[in-house]
């Protein structure tokens, strides 16, 4: 693992996609790439609210990310959705 002292907040990708027509499939390759680089133990969810509302609701952001990472093991899901943040 390179640069083990660096963490990543997964946010802001929704407004970088086609703001009026993005899908989970559009965002999936980018999410997977970030997961490959950082792993779940150095990755945390960020809603990017209120900026995300330019491309959808906060609920849509959460739901789409859940679709992309729906196969997570329980430990990885806990890391992404909140356990990593206090560790930083």
N, C-alpha and C positions, 0 to 999 in steps of 0.2 A: 504494500500500500504506500503510494507516494504521498507526501505531505500529510501525515496522520493528524496534524494539529489544525487542519482546515475542515470546517463543517459547511453544509450548504442548506439554504432555505429554499424549498421548492415552491416558488410563487412567481407571479408575473408572466407566465407563459400564455395565459388566456388572452391577454390584450395584445400579444405579439402574433397570435394566429389571426385568421380571418375573423374579425370581431363579430360578424353577423352570421357566420355559417360554420363555425368550428365544431368538431366532433371529438369524441374520445379517441377514435382512430387517428385523427390528425395529431393529437398531442402525445400519444403513446410512445412513439420513437424517441422523443425528447426526454420524457420521464424515464424510460428504460435506460437511456444513455447516462443520465444523472445518477440513477441507481447503480449502474455499472461502475461509475467513477468513484462514488462516495460510499456506497453500501448504505443499508438502512440505519446503521448505528451512528452515521455522521450526516444524516439527512433529516430534515424536519419540514412539516407542512407549514406554509404561510398563505393565507387567503389573498393577500394583496389588496384587501379592502381598504379604502373605497375605490381604488383604481380599477379593481376587477369588475366593478359595476358598469364599466364602459363596454364590457363584452358579455356580461351575464350577471346573474345574481350570485351572491356568496354561496347559496345552497347549490346552485348549478356547478360551481367550482368544486365544491366538496364531492358532489355526486359523481362528476366526471372523473376526478382523481381516484375515487373509490373504484370505479369501473376499470381504470387502467391498472390498478394495483390489487385487484380483487382476489388474487391468488396468494396474498401474503400469509405467511405463518403468523400466528398470534404475536410472537415476540417482535417481528419486523413491523407489524401494524402498530403496535404500541409505540415503537421507536418513532415511526413516521408521524403519527398523529399526536405525539406529545411527550414521550419519555426522553427524547434526545435533547429537547430545549433546555431543561434544567441542568443537563450535563455540560453545556457549553459555557 
